[in-house]
Amino acid sequence: MPMDDRKQRVLRAIVTLYGAQGEPVGSGLLAQQFGHAVSSATLRNEMAALTKLGLLEQPHTSAGRVPSAKGYRYYIDNLLDAGARLSHEEQRQVKLLFREMDHDPERLAQSAARALADLTGCCVIATTPKSEDLRIAHYEVMQVGRYTAAVLAVTSAGGVRTRTVKLDVALRAGDAERLAETLNRFLTFRSAADVRDEQLRAAAQSLGEDGAVYYPVISAAVTLLREAGRANVYLEGQEHLLGCADQAESFRTLMEFFSDTDALKRYISPKTERTTILLGDELPDYPMPGFCIMTKRYLAGGGLTGAIGIVGSTRMPYREMIPRLEYFALMLGESMSGKVQEGI
């Protein structure tokens, strides 16, 4: 049975109406949507045909129709308008949001996720850029307690990472500066694979006879080096999902998905530059009908990429969400690259 123009129009209308109201769509309401240019009887026939094709479902015998997972996939792949853009006023508001954010890559990704969650009323996932070539450009060591030091690492991409360590001996005047000098001499601009045990022993020995007691600081610096190129994941707006009562059966699976960092990174990272939409039915590891993940890659400069995505109900208004997500991805990438936005 072919998908002619009228069937496509009927499917598009049902997706729109069901998304707005959350109730099965009957032929009477559909006729109103078509301005009564098509009779209810004709629309019932078209709905029956779409149901036979597996694109619509009928929750109850006397109820209207709702889109199936197959129907949503057809709509997304064939009927969803591409190229929509935010209005100039919305763009201006988003630029203002980014101007107020801390542009450290870690904080920026989290702040952007929070802002997009607030704007869309959905849950948002954002990752920081991943790069095997990222290095630590500079270390600082600060005394934060008599026996406690904070190790700060500035990456070659401008990000800042921190670890706090406890020592068995009290820090003395000048120890923090001495430790920072050692870390910068032995560990900056090296890959984690380049750092050998003998180098770490040499770094400890350079601190003198009592250098071994400061080994926790050196170990923390190495950990920061190993973590530098890994993508971090930030999850914001989970509270918005509590309103998805019609997806209650999938909610536990969704929470398990959120706790699996590797899965989050895998599904939030599109393989192409295009906006990607995954339906919950299509996730083999975490099937969660009723939910979907919309993701967009951003370019952070220097060949680095990250991703930002929206998690919400399959009933979400895709035509409104896509341009918002795409503009946030654009702004996040430009902000990561240090580009100054003009024309606000």
Residue frames relative to the residue before (quaternion, step in Angstrom):
aa qw qx qy qz dx dy dz
M 1.0000 0.0000 0.0000 0.0000 0.00 0.00 0.00
P 0.3455 -0.7764 0.4861 0.2036 3.62 -0.51 1.12
M 0.3989 -0.6700 0.5692 0.2606 3.54 -1.29 0.49
D 0.0826 -0.8166 0.5709 0.0211 3.56 0.02 1.28
D 0.7571 -0.4121 0.2635 0.4330 3.55 -1.35 0.16
R 0.6783 0.4944 -0.3210 0.4387 3.61 0.87 -0.84
K 0.6296 0.5173 -0.3453 0.4656 3.58 0.97 -0.75
Q 0.6383 0.5199 -0.3268 0.4641 3.58 0.99 -0.77
R 0.6509 0.5076 -0.3133 0.4695 3.58 0.99 -0.84
V 0.6417 0.5157 -0.3235 0.4664 3.58 1.00 -0.79
L 0.6615 0.4976 -0.3121 0.4663 3.59 0.89 -0.89
R 0.6460 0.5159 -0.3246 0.4596 3.60 0.91 -0.87
A 0.6640 0.5067 -0.3033 0.4586 3.58 0.94 -0.87
I 0.6646 0.4980 -0.3149 0.4595 3.60 0.94 -0.83
V 0.6182 0.5237 -0.3454 0.4736 3.61 1.00 -0.74
T 0.6719 0.5026 -0.2968 0.4559 3.59 0.91 -0.91
L 0.7025 0.4713 -0.2711 0.4593 3.59 0.83 -1.00
Y 0.6624 0.4905 -0.3100 0.4739 3.57 0.95 -0.83
G 0.6274 0.5373 -0.3322 0.4553 3.57 1.07 -0.70
A 0.7019 0.4754 -0.2678 0.4578 3.57 0.99 -0.82
Q 0.8118 0.3007 -0.1244 0.4849 3.58 0.93 -0.89
G 0.3341 -0.7708 0.4870 0.2391 3.59 1.13 -0.51
E 0.6314 0.4991 -0.3363 0.4890 3.58 1.23 0.33
P 0.6042 -0.5529 0.4128 0.3986 3.62 -1.10 0.62
V 0.3653 -0.7505 0.5208 0.1792 3.55 -0.99 0.91
G 0.2117 -0.7852 0.5742 0.0945 3.56 -0.77 1.10
S 0.6830 -0.5056 0.3394 0.4034 3.54 -1.28 0.29
G 0.6113 0.5627 -0.3609 0.4236 3.60 1.07 -0.63
L 0.6719 0.4729 -0.2896 0.4909 3.57 0.90 -0.93
L 0.6373 0.5307 -0.3251 0.4545 3.57 1.02 -0.79
A 0.6238 0.5377 -0.3350 0.4577 3.59 1.06 -0.77
Q 0.6235 0.5248 -0.3344 0.4733 3.59 1.05 -0.74
Q 0.6331 0.5388 -0.3246 0.4510 3.57 1.00 -0.83
F 0.7152 0.4123 -0.2332 0.5139 3.58 1.11 -0.72
G 0.4938 -0.6825 0.4214 0.3358 3.58 1.25 0.23
H 0.5491 -0.6416 0.3590 0.3974 3.59 1.24 0.60
A 0.3655 0.7232 -0.4997 0.3059 3.57 1.17 0.59
V 0.7327 0.2605 -0.1770 0.6033 3.57 1.29 -0.34
S 0.4744 -0.7000 0.4523 0.2835 3.59 -0.82 0.94
S 0.6231 -0.5496 0.4090 0.3774 3.53 -1.26 0.52
A 0.6242 0.5485 -0.3397 0.4406 3.59 1.04 -0.75
T 0.6545 0.5009 -0.3102 0.4739 3.57 0.95 -0.89
L 0.6587 0.5076 -0.3100 0.4609 3.57 0.96 -0.85
R 0.6186 0.5307 -0.3509 0.4611 3.61 1.03 -0.71
N 0.6392 0.5205 -0.3240 0.4642 3.59 1.02 -0.77
E 0.6611 0.4985 -0.3047 0.4708 3.56 0.98 -0.86
M 0.6433 0.5125 -0.3212 0.4694 3.59 1.02 -0.78
A 0.6313 0.5199 -0.3303 0.4713 3.59 1.03 -0.74
A 0.6477 0.5131 -0.3153 0.4667 3.58 1.02 -0.81
L 0.6626 0.4960 -0.3053 0.4709 3.60 0.96 -0.83
T 0.6148 0.5319 -0.3406 0.4723 3.57 1.14 -0.63
K 0.6419 0.5192 -0.3163 0.4673 3.58 1.01 -0.82
L 0.6622 0.4960 -0.2896 0.4812 3.58 1.15 -0.68
G 0.5045 -0.6713 0.4093 0.3568 3.58 1.28 -0.19
L 0.5200 0.6589 -0.4005 0.3674 3.59 1.27 0.20
L 0.7522 0.2285 -0.1561 0.5980 3.58 1.26 -0.37
E 0.1825 -0.7528 0.6197 0.1262 3.52 -1.31 0.43
Q 0.2572 -0.7400 0.6004 0.1605 3.55 -1.22 0.57
P 0.3489 -0.7841 0.4711 0.2039 3.60 -0.19 1.28
H 0.7904 0.0512 -0.0021 0.6105 3.59 1.04 -0.82
T 0.6823 -0.5205 0.3239 0.3983 3.55 -1.17 0.57
S 0.7793 0.3330 -0.1770 0.5004 3.57 0.87 -0.92
A 0.5439 0.6440 -0.3928 0.3677 3.58 1.28 -0.03
G 0.5852 -0.5387 0.4613 0.3931 3.51 -1.37 0.08
R 0.6023 -0.5714 0.4266 0.3587 3.53 -1.29 -0.33
V 0.1454 -0.7398 0.6471 0.1130 3.53 -1.34 0.46
P 0.5631 -0.5934 0.4290 0.3831 3.62 -1.09 0.48
S 0.3550 -0.6912 0.5834 0.2362 3.56 -1.10 0.70
A 0.6837 -0.4334 0.3556 0.4672 3.58 -1.28 0.04
K 0.6358 0.5143 -0.3216 0.4772 3.59 1.04 -0.78
G 0.6448 0.5260 -0.3197 0.4531 3.57 1.04 -0.77
Y 0.6402 0.5044 -0.3229 0.4811 3.58 1.00 -0.81
R 0.6481 0.5163 -0.3327 0.4502 3.58 0.95 -0.83
Y 0.6446 0.5058 -0.3268 0.4710 3.59 0.97 -0.80
Y 0.6427 0.5278 -0.3155 0.4570 3.57 0.97 -0.89
I 0.6800 0.4941 -0.2935 0.4553 3.59 0.85 -0.97
D 0.7363 0.4447 -0.2374 0.4513 3.58 0.88 -0.94
N 0.8282 0.2774 -0.0996 0.4766 3.59 1.01 -0.74
L 0.7976 0.3405 -0.1519 0.4741 3.59 1.03 -0.67
L 0.5679 0.6095 -0.3855 0.3968 3.57 1.22 -0.30
D 0.4255 -0.7148 0.4969 0.2471 3.56 -0.69 1.10
A 0.2237 -0.7711 0.5842 0.1185 3.58 -0.94 0.91
G 0.7509 0.4447 -0.2838 0.3972 3.51 -1.27 0.34
A 0.4117 0.7007 -0.4900 0.3152 3.61 1.22 0.17
R 0.1462 -0.7937 0.5869 0.0643 3.57 -1.07 0.74
L 0.5604 -0.5743 0.4683 0.3699 3.54 -1.24 0.42
S 0.5543 -0.5783 0.4717 0.3685 3.53 -1.19 0.48
H 0.6535 -0.5158 0.3731 0.4095 3.58 -1.22 0.42
E 0.6424 0.5263 -0.3301 0.4488 3.60 1.03 -0.75
E 0.6586 0.4905 -0.3144 0.4763 3.61 0.97 -0.82
Q 0.6205 0.5316 -0.3399 0.4657 3.58 1.03 -0.75
R 0.6435 0.5262 -0.3200 0.4546 3.56 0.96 -0.84
Q 0.6605 0.5083 -0.3074 0.4593 3.57 0.95 -0.87
V 0.6540 0.4999 -0.3180 0.4705 3.61 0.97 -0.81
K 0.6281 0.5295 -0.3365 0.4603 3.62 0.99 -0.78
L 0.6358 0.5227 -0.3275 0.4639 3.56 1.00 -0.78
L 0.6192 0.5396 -0.3396 0.4583 3.59 1.02 -0.79
F 0.6975 0.4734 -0.2803 0.4591 3.58 0.87 -0.94
R 0.6088 0.5618 -0.3595 0.4297 3.59 1.04 -0.62
E 0.7058 0.4589 -0.2603 0.4728 3.57 1.11 -0.63
M 0.5701 0.6145 -0.3804 0.3908 3.60 1.27 -0.15
D 0.5136 -0.5786 0.5354 0.3390 3.52 -1.32 0.50
H 0.2888 -0.8160 0.4800 0.1429 3.60 -0.61 1.11
D 0.3178 0.6656 -0.5739 0.3558 3.56 1.11 0.60
P 0.5655 -0.6566 0.3656 0.3399 3.63 -0.71 1.03
E 0.6544 0.5126 -0.3277 0.4491 3.60 0.95 -0.82
R 0.7144 0.4401 -0.2597 0.4780 3.57 0.78 -1.02
L 0.6206 0.5629 -0.3443 0.4236 3.57 1.06 -0.71
A 0.6550 0.5084 -0.3173 0.4603 3.59 0.90 -0.88
Q 0.6733 0.4871 -0.2966 0.4706 3.57 0.94 -0.88
S 0.6613 0.5067 -0.3110 0.4574 3.60 0.93 -0.85
A 0.6437 0.5156 -0.3217 0.4651 3.58 1.00 -0.81
A 0.6360 0.5234 -0.3276 0.4628 3.59 1.02 -0.79
R 0.6573 0.5111 -0.3076 0.4606 3.57 0.97 -0.87
A 0.6684 0.5083 -0.2985 0.4536 3.58 0.93 -0.92
L 0.6733 0.4791 -0.3021 0.4753 3.60 0.95 -0.84
A 0.6097 0.5405 -0.3502 0.4621 3.60 1.06 -0.67
D 0.6635 0.4956 -0.3023 0.4720 3.57 0.95 -0.87
L 0.6756 0.5114 -0.2944 0.4420 3.58 1.00 -0.84
T 0.7818 0.3634 -0.1747 0.4757 3.58 0.92 -0.92
G 0.3661 -0.7243 0.5038 0.2959 3.57 1.16 -0.49
C 0.5868 0.5352 -0.3744 0.4785 3.57 1.20 0.59
C 0.5472 -0.5402 0.4961 0.4033 3.53 -1.34 0.01
V 0.1241 -0.8002 0.5849 0.0456 3.60 -1.02 0.80
I 0.1537 -0.7558 0.6321 0.0743 3.55 -1.08 0.87
A 0.0159 0.7853 -0.6189 0.0098 3.58 -0.97 0.84
T 0.1822 -0.7667 0.6049 0.1146 3.56 -1.10 0.73
T 0.4317 -0.6390 0.5607 0.3014 3.53 -1.23 0.52
P 0.6362 -0.5374 0.3701 0.4117 3.61 -1.16 0.42
K 0.2629 -0.7392 0.6005 0.1543 3.53 -1.17 0.69
S 0.1270 0.7898 -0.5916 0.1006 3.58 -0.90 0.88
E 0.3775 -0.7243 0.5345 0.2171 3.53 -0.79 1.06
D 0.6796 0.5087 -0.2781 0.4494 3.59 1.23 -0.49
L 0.4566 0.7005 -0.4538 0.3080 3.60 1.23 -0.11
R 0.1253 -0.7965 0.5907 0.0321 3.56 -0.97 0.89
I 0.4576 -0.6061 0.5487 0.3496 3.55 -1.34 0.12
A 0.2589 -0.7963 0.5320 0.1259 3.56 -0.65 1.13
H 0.8130 -0.0284 0.0536 0.5791 3.58 1.09 -0.62
Y 0.1931 -0.7590 0.6124 0.1074 3.55 -1.16 0.75
E 0.0616 -0.7401 0.6655 0.0745 3.52 -1.29 0.53
V 0.1383 -0.7619 0.6261 0.0912 3.56 -1.15 0.65
M 0.0519 -0.8047 0.5914 -0.0106 3.55 -0.82 1.04
Q 0.3762 -0.6977 0.5591 0.2432 3.56 -1.00 0.80
V 0.0771 -0.8169 0.5715 0.0111 3.58 -0.69 1.10
G 0.7729 0.0555 -0.0573 0.6295 3.57 1.31 0.04
R 0.7006 -0.4668 0.3044 0.4456 3.56 -1.20 0.23
Y 0.7929 0.2162 -0.1023 0.5604 3.57 1.05 -0.82
T 0.6614 0.5158 -0.2807 0.4666 3.59 1.24 0.17
A 0.0492 -0.7841 0.6187 0.0077 3.55 -1.04 0.88
A 0.2623 -0.7270 0.6105 0.1730 3.55 -1.21 0.62
V 0.1875 -0.7686 0.6049 0.0910 3.56 -0.86 1.02
L 0.1041 -0.7933 0.5996 0.0201 3.58 -0.69 1.15
A 0.0870 -0.7895 0.6069 0.0265 3.56 -0.96 0.91
V 0.1896 -0.7601 0.6139 0.0971 3.57 -0.86 1.01
T 0.3111 -0.7773 0.5180 0.1753 3.58 -0.60 1.14
S 0.6439 -0.5292 0.3912 0.3903 3.55 -1.30 0.28
A 0.6526 0.4775 -0.3158 0.4964 3.59 1.28 -0.21
G 0.6189 -0.5858 0.3326 0.4039 3.58 1.28 0.06
G 0.5165 0.6399 -0.4254 0.3779 3.59 1.23 0.02
V 0.2557 -0.7515 0.5895 0.1495 3.55 -1.25 0.46
R 0.0377 -0.7848 0.6186 -0.0040 3.55 -0.88 1.00
T 0.1337 -0.8134 0.5655 0.0260 3.57 -1.06 0.75
R 0.0002 -0.7550 0.6552 0.0265 3.54 -1.21 0.64
T 0.2632 -0.7518 0.5862 0.1480 3.55 -1.08 0.76
V 0.0878 -0.8130 0.5754 0.0174 3.59 -0.91 0.92
K 0.3249 -0.7153 0.5884 0.1911 3.54 -1.25 0.63
L 0.1970 -0.7793 0.5875 0.0938 3.55 -1.01 0.83
D 0.4917 -0.6587 0.4843 0.2996 3.56 -1.22 0.45
V 0.7277 0.3215 -0.2098 0.5684 3.56 1.28 -0.22
A 0.5483 -0.6105 0.4557 0.3450 3.55 -1.20 0.53
L 0.4620 -0.6640 0.5165 0.2808 3.54 -1.07 0.79
R 0.2492 -0.7688 0.5744 0.1300 3.55 -1.03 0.85
A 0.6818 -0.4623 0.3596 0.4384 3.54 -1.28 0.26
G 0.8044 0.2687 -0.2155 0.4840 3.56 -0.88 0.95
D 0.5031 0.6701 -0.4284 0.3381 3.61 1.23 -0.28
A 0.6448 0.5375 -0.3320 0.4302 3.60 0.91 -0.89
E 0.6699 0.4921 -0.3027 0.4662 3.58 0.92 -0.91
R 0.6496 0.5271 -0.3089 0.4526 3.57 1.02 -0.85
L 0.6547 0.5093 -0.3010 0.4706 3.56 1.00 -0.85
A 0.6470 0.5177 -0.3216 0.4583 3.60 0.96 -0.86
E 0.6350 0.5320 -0.3248 0.4563 3.57 1.00 -0.84
T 0.6563 0.5113 -0.3047 0.4638 3.59 0.97 -0.84
L 0.6586 0.5080 -0.3128 0.4587 3.58 0.90 -0.91
N 0.6759 0.4920 -0.2990 0.4600 3.57 0.93 -0.86
R 0.6554 0.5127 -0.3178 0.4546 3.59 1.09 -0.63
F 0.7981 0.3489 -0.1652 0.4626 3.59 0.89 -0.89
L 0.8178 0.3325 -0.1240 0.4530 3.63 1.02 -0.69
T 0.5749 0.5982 -0.4088 0.3802 3.64 1.10 -0.22
F 0.8545 0.1332 -0.1452 0.4807 3.51 -1.28 0.75
R 0.5321 0.5518 -0.4426 0.4652 3.54 1.00 0.95
S 0.4224 -0.6515 0.5512 0.3052 3.55 -1.20 0.47
A 0.6423 -0.5292 0.3764 0.4071 3.56 -1.18 0.45
A 0.6406 0.5423 -0.3266 0.4346 3.58 1.06 -0.75
D 0.6464 0.5431 -0.3157 0.4331 3.58 1.18 -0.55
V 0.6370 0.5473 -0.3277 0.4327 3.58 1.18 -0.45
R 0.1030 -0.8110 0.5759 0.0079 3.56 -0.58 1.21
D 0.6784 -0.4971 0.3545 0.4087 3.55 -1.27 0.38
E 0.6459 0.5344 -0.3335 0.4313 3.59 0.99 -0.77
Q 0.6191 0.5300 -0.3434 0.4668 3.58 1.12 -0.61
L 0.6531 0.5081 -0.3149 0.4650 3.56 1.00 -0.79
R 0.6348 0.5115 -0.3276 0.4775 3.56 1.05 -0.74
A 0.6375 0.5211 -0.3224 0.4670 3.57 1.05 -0.80
A 0.6286 0.5281 -0.3349 0.4623 3.60 1.03 -0.77
A 0.6628 0.4942 -0.3052 0.4727 3.60 0.96 -0.86
Q 0.6651 0.5129 -0.3048 0.4490 3.58 0.95 -0.86
S 0.6181 0.5622 -0.3462 0.4266 3.58 1.10 -0.65
L 0.6273 0.5421 -0.3284 0.4525 3.57 1.25 -0.33
G 0.6353 -0.5405 0.3268 0.4445 3.58 1.28 -0.01
E 0.7876 -0.3514 0.2373 0.4471 3.52 -1.36 -0.13
D 0.7377 0.3786 -0.2211 0.5134 3.58 1.09 -0.70
G 0.2823 0.8086 -0.4813 0.1867 3.58 1.23 0.39
A 0.5987 0.6015 -0.3639 0.3838 3.58 1.07 -0.69
V 0.6323 0.5467 -0.3526 0.4207 3.62 1.04 -0.63
Y 0.6857 0.4618 -0.2840 0.4856 3.58 1.23 -0.38
Y 0.3497 0.7757 -0.4713 0.2322 3.57 1.29 0.14
P 0.5851 0.5756 -0.3967 0.4111 3.69 0.99 -0.55
V 0.6212 0.5264 -0.3450 0.4669 3.60 1.09 -0.64
I 0.6544 0.4989 -0.3096 0.4765 3.57 0.96 -0.88
S 0.6433 0.5260 -0.3162 0.4577 3.58 0.98 -0.85
A 0.6424 0.5148 -0.3218 0.4677 3.59 1.00 -0.82
A 0.6386 0.5289 -0.3238 0.4556 3.59 1.02 -0.78
V 0.6452 0.5094 -0.3138 0.4752 3.58 1.03 -0.80
T 0.6231 0.5333 -0.3352 0.4637 3.59 1.01 -0.79
L 0.6470 0.5060 -0.3164 0.4745 3.58 0.96 -0.84
L 0.6254 0.5339 -0.3312 0.4628 3.58 1.04 -0.74
R 0.6822 0.4879 -0.2902 0.4609 3.58 0.91 -0.90
E 0.6964 0.4720 -0.2707 0.4679 3.57 1.08 -0.71
A 0.4933 0.7239 -0.4090 0.2556 3.58 1.19 -0.53
G 0.7696 0.3840 -0.2066 0.4664 3.59 0.87 -0.90
R 0.5520 0.6215 -0.3982 0.3878 3.58 1.24 -0.08
A 0.4562 -0.6657 0.5159 0.2874 3.52 -1.11 0.67
N 0.2401 -0.7429 0.6067 0.1498 3.56 -0.96 0.88
V 0.2751 -0.7650 0.5654 0.1391 3.55 -1.13 0.68
Y 0.0852 -0.7857 0.6120 0.0301 3.56 -0.94 0.95
L 0.1427 -0.7875 0.5992 0.0183 3.52 -0.90 1.07
E 0.0520 0.8077 -0.5809 0.0863 3.56 -0.66 1.13
G 0.7999 0.3421 -0.2275 0.4375 3.56 -1.22 0.55
Q 0.2635 0.7850 -0.5275 0.1901 3.60 1.13 0.46
E 0.5856 0.6102 -0.3715 0.3831 3.58 1.11 -0.61
H 0.5911 0.5883 -0.3673 0.4119 3.59 1.16 -0.52
L 0.6316 0.5595 -0.3347 0.4194 3.59 1.14 -0.54
L 0.5179 0.6516 -0.4150 0.3674 3.57 1.23 -0.30
G 0.6427 0.5341 -0.3196 0.4468 3.58 1.21 -0.42
C 0.5697 0.5944 -0.3862 0.4158 3.60 1.26 -0.11
A 0.0457 -0.8515 0.5222 0.0073 3.58 0.62 1.14
D 0.6634 0.5237 -0.3181 0.4295 3.59 1.06 -0.70
Q 0.6911 0.4114 -0.2860 0.5209 3.61 1.28 -0.03
A 0.2070 0.8349 -0.4926 0.1318 3.58 1.21 0.47
E 0.6491 0.5344 -0.3320 0.4276 3.63 0.97 -0.77
S 0.7154 0.4324 -0.2510 0.4881 3.60 1.13 -0.61
F 0.4757 0.7206 -0.4256 0.2707 3.57 1.24 -0.30
R 0.6456 0.5166 -0.3354 0.4515 3.61 0.93 -0.82
T 0.6379 0.5142 -0.3288 0.4697 3.60 0.98 -0.80
L 0.6320 0.5344 -0.3301 0.4539 3.56 1.01 -0.79
M 0.6547 0.5008 -0.3165 0.4694 3.60 0.95 -0.80
E 0.6273 0.5138 -0.3351 0.4798 3.60 1.06 -0.68
F 0.6187 0.5462 -0.3246 0.4621 3.55 1.06 -0.78
F 0.6637 0.5135 -0.3008 0.4532 3.57 0.93 -0.91
S 0.6837 0.4840 -0.2917 0.4618 3.61 1.09 -0.60
D 0.6395 0.5013 -0.3157 0.4900 3.60 1.28 -0.16
T 0.2677 -0.8156 0.4919 0.1455 3.58 0.04 1.31
D 0.6460 0.5250 -0.3313 0.4442 3.59 0.95 -0.81
A 0.6556 0.4972 -0.3129 0.4744 3.58 0.98 -0.82
L 0.6147 0.5433 -0.3467 0.4547 3.59 0.99 -0.78
K 0.6662 0.4944 -0.3047 0.4678 3.58 0.86 -0.94
R 0.6686 0.5253 -0.3033 0.4301 3.57 0.94 -0.92
Y 0.7654 0.3857 -0.2126 0.4693 3.57 0.80 -0.95
I 0.6568 0.5076 -0.3182 0.4580 3.59 1.18 -0.42
S 0.6687 0.5072 -0.2957 0.4563 3.60 1.22 -0.27
P 0.2592 -0.7873 0.5375 0.1552 3.62 -0.23 1.21
K 0.4527 -0.6894 0.4994 0.2652 3.55 -1.14 0.65
T 0.7549 0.2828 -0.1736 0.5657 3.60 1.24 -0.28
E 0.6403 -0.5194 0.3968 0.4034 3.56 -1.32 0.02
R 0.5747 0.6141 -0.3737 0.3912 3.60 1.20 -0.38
T 0.5548 -0.5620 0.4867 0.3734 3.53 -1.26 0.44
T 0.1767 -0.7989 0.5717 0.0604 3.56 -0.83 1.03
I 0.1005 -0.7806 0.6149 0.0493 3.55 -1.00 0.86
L 0.0847 -0.7842 0.6146 0.0080 3.55 -0.70 1.17
L 0.2990 -0.7379 0.5767 0.1832 3.56 -0.86 0.94
G 0.6228 -0.5857 0.3758 0.3576 3.54 -1.10 0.73
D 0.6089 0.5603 -0.3436 0.4442 3.58 1.16 -0.61
E 0.6924 0.5100 -0.2601 0.4391 3.57 1.19 -0.57
L 0.5743 0.5728 -0.3859 0.4395 3.61 1.26 0.03
P 0.3025 -0.8056 0.4722 0.1912 3.63 -0.15 1.21
D 0.6873 0.4852 -0.2901 0.4562 3.60 1.03 -0.72
Y 0.8025 0.1186 -0.0227 0.5842 3.55 1.07 -0.81
P 0.0492 -0.8239 0.5643 0.0178 3.62 0.40 1.15
M 0.1185 0.7974 -0.5804 0.1152 3.58 -0.67 1.05
P 0.2020 -0.8117 0.5407 0.0892 3.57 0.23 1.31
G 0.7401 0.3926 -0.3021 0.4549 3.54 -1.03 0.82
F 0.7183 0.3540 -0.2390 0.5492 3.58 1.26 -0.31
C 0.0661 -0.7812 0.6166 0.0720 3.54 -1.27 0.33
I 0.2663 -0.7383 0.6014 0.1495 3.54 -1.31 0.46
M 0.0881 -0.7833 0.6152 0.0158 3.56 -0.72 1.12
T 0.0009 0.8416 -0.5373 0.0543 3.59 -0.53 1.12
K 0.0815 -0.7729 0.6285 0.0308 3.52 -1.28 0.58
R 0.3890 -0.7085 0.5452 0.2223 3.56 -0.97 0.92
Y 0.1146 -0.7694 0.6185 0.1110 3.57 -1.15 0.57
L 0.3743 -0.7147 0.5529 0.2084 3.55 -1.17 0.67
A 0.1876 -0.8327 0.5173 0.0615 3.55 -0.57 1.18
G 0.6199 -0.5422 0.3510 0.4456 3.60 1.21 0.20
G 0.8127 0.2488 -0.1917 0.4908 3.53 -1.17 0.60
G 0.6482 -0.5343 0.3164 0.4406 3.57 1.19 0.47
L 0.5300 0.6315 -0.4104 0.3897 3.59 1.28 0.01
T 0.0766 -0.7918 0.6050 0.0351 3.56 -1.08 0.74
G 0.0788 -0.7457 0.6584 0.0650 3.51 -1.29 0.55
A 0.3097 -0.7474 0.5514 0.2035 3.57 -1.22 -0.20
I 0.0901 -0.7532 0.6474 0.0730 3.52 -1.28 0.49
G 0.0046 0.8330 -0.5504 0.0564 3.56 -0.88 0.90
I 0.3503 -0.7100 0.5800 0.1916 3.51 -1.32 0.52
V 0.1205 -0.7657 0.6288 0.0610 3.57 -0.95 0.93
G 0.2649 0.7666 -0.5474 0.2060 3.56 -0.68 1.04
S 0.7348 -0.3846 0.3141 0.4620 3.51 -1.32 -0.28
T 0.5531 -0.5898 0.4644 0.3612 3.57 -1.16 0.56
R 0.6122 0.5530 -0.3504 0.4435 3.58 1.23 -0.27
M 0.3835 0.7464 -0.4826 0.2507 3.61 1.23 0.01
P 0.5032 -0.6411 0.4792 0.3258 3.62 -1.12 0.57
Y 0.2730 -0.8235 0.4747 0.1483 3.58 0.14 1.31
R 0.6591 0.5320 -0.3240 0.4214 3.59 0.90 -0.87
E 0.6798 0.4439 -0.2905 0.5065 3.60 1.17 -0.50
M 0.6811 0.5206 -0.2932 0.4232 3.58 0.96 -0.85
I 0.6359 0.5739 -0.3435 0.3850 3.59 0.90 -0.89
P 0.7083 0.4338 -0.3108 0.4621 3.68 0.69 -0.84
R 0.6062 0.5391 -0.3635 0.4580 3.60 1.09 -0.56
L 0.6602 0.4978 -0.3057 0.4721 3.56 0.90 -0.94
E 0.6845 0.5008 -0.2966 0.4389 3.57 0.84 -0.96
Y 0.6685 0.4804 -0.3197 0.4691 3.60 0.98 -0.72
F 0.6155 0.5245 -0.3480 0.4743 3.60 1.06 -0.68
A 0.6403 0.5158 -0.3306 0.4633 3.60 0.98 -0.79
L 0.6345 0.5238 -0.3236 0.4672 3.58 0.99 -0.81
M 0.7032 0.4641 -0.2703 0.4659 3.58 0.83 -0.99
L 0.6275 0.5349 -0.3382 0.4535 3.58 1.03 -0.74
G 0.6628 0.5017 -0.3003 0.4678 3.57 0.97 -0.86
E 0.6764 0.4851 -0.3009 0.4654 3.57 0.91 -0.87
S 0.6459 0.5080 -0.3199 0.4716 3.56 1.03 -0.74
M 0.6247 0.5266 -0.3313 0.4719 3.59 1.03 -0.77
S 0.6945 0.4797 -0.2652 0.4661 3.57 1.08 -0.79
G 0.4946 -0.6772 0.4172 0.3503 3.58 1.28 -0.15
K 0.4147 0.7011 -0.4905 0.3098 3.59 1.16 0.38
V 0.3575 -0.7285 0.5480 0.2029 3.57 -0.98 0.89
Q 0.3315 -0.7538 0.5354 0.1875 3.54 -0.82 1.01
E 0.1807 -0.7862 0.5867 0.0717 3.52 -0.89 1.00
G 0.7803 0.4256 -0.2494 0.3844 3.51 -1.35 0.07
I 0.3533 0.7221 -0.5211 0.2867 3.59 1.09 0.58
